[in-house]
Amino acid sequence: MTAIEAAPMTTHPQTDTPTEGRTAAARSELGDFPTLTQRYQRELLAHCYRMSGSVQEAEDLVQETFLRAWKASADFQGRSSVRTWLYRIATNVCLTNLEGRPRRPLPAGLGTPDAMAGDALEENHEIAWLEPVPDAAVVVAERDSIRLAFVAALQHLPARQRAVLILRDVLRWSAAEVAEALDTTSAAVNSALQRAHAQLAGRGLTEETVEPDLTPAQQQLLERYVDAFWRKDVDAIVSLLTSEAVWEMPPFTNWFVGPDNIGELIDKHCPGGWNDMPMLRTSANGQPAFGLYMRMADGGFTPFQLQVLELDGSRVAHVHAFFDTALFAKFGLPDRLDDDYRPGDHPMSLVPTSPAPSAPSPAGE
């Protein structure tokens, strides 16, 4: 039996000796494993995603968690809830997976921003980049615990510090509970948590709370954003950004700060033109997101990039533009839009605040 499988047999510091009724109820829950996996799949996926920074890895880690739980279920003695037991297994599965692996960054975490948006862009496919996660795939009690800025900051922590911070600050476990899960002491847990907080503070991560719903002004902002891209109106796009807006787009290592730089980037490097770039609305990491499509030479629109937006009031403060088009399927976005598509034609569309202008007349007419 592995250390992970044996963990449930250790006396839980925050619970009494299990009663016969509680143990029977837990065994009944473990006996219906298909229902068990359905019940905890999404919240464990969120947990493994925070640890790994990858949707695909998180899915694999959750499956490994359930496999180990199934193998160890006969030894479960009810000294904690089944949920707590599963989180202990999942955490240790994640720690094993992270051994010897580099962190998953975003471009803004690699160095200083580029000064000139007109310069050549550099791709790096050797880096395992941080990925967004579809909101529909996870259960998140507090949306700020899954936002991209938080998950990206977590990747700068050593794996055990990362686990301690998530278990203490996100799941609200006691130091004793975390110590038992990680086979350490409460003093070591408190020390690791203090170091993790200092590291995140040093990276400028704020403790702001993400509002559960967009305001009417923010809804209008997103509609104008979709409309501006559909028309490739760079001035309109720039007008929607904050003065210190950030634009990053893995696998490109370049990243840019400020509306003027971002506008120049879109103007010089974006291949689309007028009515070439429709967007479909989705959500990622508790934030508004869009699948951006690009018109193809032979007709129709193909996936181009997945944008995850951070808003500051009624402006866009940060755009994470992911060029991994395999993400479209994970977000339930179609792999093609028909040539006659117009904003509003698809259930995931946002209708622009004003209709798109008529097509420009050919020169000479």
C-alpha positions, 0 to 999 in steps of 0.5 A, a space after each residue: 500500500 502506498 503512503 497516499 493510500 495509507 493516509 486515511 488510516 491516520 487519526 484525523 486531528 480535527 475529528 472525533 473517533 468515527 462513529 459506527 453510523 458515520 463510518 457506515 454512511 461513508 462506506 455507502 458513499 464509497 460503495 457507489 463509485 460512479 455517483 462519487 466521481 460525479 459528485 466530486 469531479 468538478 471541484 477536484 478538477 479545480 483543485 488539480 488545476 490550481 496545482 498544475 496550471 493545466 486543464 489536460 494534466 488536471 483531468 489526468 490527475 483527477 482520474 488518478 485520484 479516483 483510481 487510488 481512492 478506489 484501490 484504497 476504499 476498503 481501508 477507509 475508516 471514516 476518520 474524516 469525510 470522504 471529501 477531505 479524504 479525496 482532497 488528501 489523495 488528490 493533493 499528493 497525486 499532484 505533488 508527485 506529478 510536479 516533482 522535477 517539472 518546471 512551472 507553467 508561466 504566462 509571458 508576463 511572468 518571464 521578463 519585462 514587456 516589449 517596448 516596440 509592438 512593431 518588432 518581430 514576435 518570438 514563439 516558444 513551443 518548448 515552454 509548457 504554458 499556463 492554460 485557462 480552464 472552462 468555468 463549466 468544467 469546475 466548481 468554484 465557491 470563490 471565483 477569485 480562487 481560480 482567476 488566471 492572475 492567482 493561478 499564474 502566481 501560484 506557479 511561482 511557488 514551490 509545489 509544497 508551498 503551493 499545496 499549503 496555500 491552496 489547502 489553507 486559504 482556498 479550502 480553509 483547512 486548519 494547519 493541523 489538517 494540512 499537516 496530516 495531509 502532507 505528513 508534516 507538522 503544523 509549525 512547518 505548515 504555518 511557516 510555508 504559508 507565511 513564505 507563500 504569502 510573502 512570495 505572492 505579495 512580492 509579485 503584486 497579487 492583490 486580494 481583490 474579490 471578483 464580482 459574481 456578475 458583470 455590471 450593465 456597463 461591463 456587459 456593454 463594454 464586452 459588446 463594444 469589444 466584440 464589435 470593434 474586433 469584427 470591424 477591426 477598428 483598432 482605435 475602438 479597441 484601444 479606447 476600451 483599454 485601461 492606461 496600463 492594459 497588458 496584452 500577452 499571447 502564449 506561445 509568443 514570449 512577447 508581451 505589451 503594456 499600454 493602449 498605444 503598444 497594443 493598438 500597434 500590435 493589433 494593427 501590424 501583426 493581426 492578419 484579419 481585416 474588416 468582418 474577418 474576426 467574429 467572436 463567440 462568448 464563453 467564460 474561463 477562470 471566472 472571467 469573461 472569455 471569447 473564442 476569436 475566429 479568423 476568416 479563411 481564404 476558401 470561406 468560413 471562419 476557423 479558430 484563431 485564439 482564445 481570449 480571457 479578459 480581466 476587467 477594471 471597472 468599465 475597461 479591459 485591463 488585461 488580455 490573455 490571448 491563447 493561440 492553442 486552438 485545441 482549447 476551443 473544443 474544451 470550451 464547447 466552441 465550434 471548430 468552424 463558423 460558416 461563411 455567412 456568419 454574422 454577430 448574433 447568429 450563434 447562441 454564444 454570440 454577443 450582439 454588438 451595440 450597433 450594427 456592423 457597417 455596410 461593406 466598403 465599396 470597391 475602389 473606383 465605384 
